Amino acid sequence: MKTTLLAAALVPLSCTIAFAQSVTTRPTLDGAVVVHLAPNTDANRRLGWSPKGATVPLKAVGATLQGHFPLGAPGLPPINVELRKSNPAGEVDALAIDLNRNGAFEESELLTCQPNENRGKWWSSFSTSVPVPVLDPWGEMNTTPYPINLWYVRDPLEPDAAPALRWSRGGFFTGNCRLGSADAFIMICESDMDGVLDRDDAWGLAPASDPKEALGISGMRSLTDHAWLGEQAYRIAALDASGLLAVIVPTVPGITRASEAEARDRLAVDRRAARSGPVVAFSHDFAAAQAESKAKGKRLFIDFETDWCGPCKQMDRWVYTADDVVAVSKDLIAVKVDGDASRDLVKQFNVGAYPTMILLDASGREIVRNVGYIGVKETTEFLKSGAAQPHN
């Protein structure tokens, strides 16, 4: 629930969101700065990260697929969507989206695309901007543009899969202000894609002369967290739900910027791991690896990956090159499986995300699995799992 907690004595306006203060932070209201923000209009300025796409369930209505999703303050009508085909025997190549929420699809609300085949799947992708009604900080009803990207994927190998449209936000808010003796660039965007800015979303802070730090994944912070400008930390004291106004105050997090960067770097320990040159000896032939595992009575380590998976590449660079991991991998048979190219194996092993690491005993029984990046220490322990089990 949005509440008004910012006192008029602090700033001459009412902000609709306030944030709980971290127990590790000693905040102060001294030096509070009001920042006016606006939707980003610079096509060359993009964020280096995006939240996971939201899913819109679809149902067949005649020759179309229809669905809807909420966007904006509670009580607003949903955004209705309808996927169409210009050729009944072809792929989805049109999307009608009810941008004005009047319950009808108008000609100006029809988007078209050229479907693309990629790794055996058909992709239909669309982009538009939804006008989201907001009550601005000055009490006026207005709209803000909400750029979104939408995509529909059909997998011929999964004819019975429930149809779904996915979408993700493409826009964000920016502003400039003076913080202390420095000119600052502020970025605020959604992580929880509901069309309302609140404590579940994100922000970034950087010098106005070089805003890229605020736009990258390393500079992204929760709106309940502090960010740095030089060696001074700041936090968002209040933010209007429209995203058009924020209050920033200096804070003392009790740690230096350098120490915090080291503590937040989840790859720091893995980068420092000992490496003498050898790497995990992965093969890329699952059937041969499976046969070798059975013949030699060794455990089978399957690493499901894709060429677009960032965490997979990080493990290749920092984990599978570490001496501890290489040493324990010599006691098993290791094989990499491209999830896009080997979807039969993805289905067989019920893989839903990448990387997925699965350890089997020599008889093919699953011992343990992990989804997502794990570091050198964790991977070493993972690969030791079931090492003492007898081969049947």
Secondary structure, DSSP 8 states (H G I E B T S, - for coil): -----S-TTTSSS--S-B----TT-EE--TT-EEEE-EE---TT---S-----EEEE-EEETTEEEEEE--SSTTS--EEEEEE-SSTTS---EEEE-TT-SSS--GGGEEE---EEETTEEEEEEEEEEEEEEE-TTS-EEEEEEEEEEEEEE-TT-TTS--EEEEEE---EEEEEEETTEEEEEEEE-SS-SSS--TTSEEEEEETT-THHHHSGGG-EETTS-EEETTEEEEEEEE-TTSSEEEEEEEE-SS-HHHHHHHH-TTHHHHTS---S-----BS-HHHHHHHHHHHT-EEEEEEE-TT-HHHHHHHHHTTTSHHHHHHHTTEEEEEEETTT-HHHHHHTT--SSSEEEEE-TTS-EEEEEES---HHHHHHHHHTTTT----
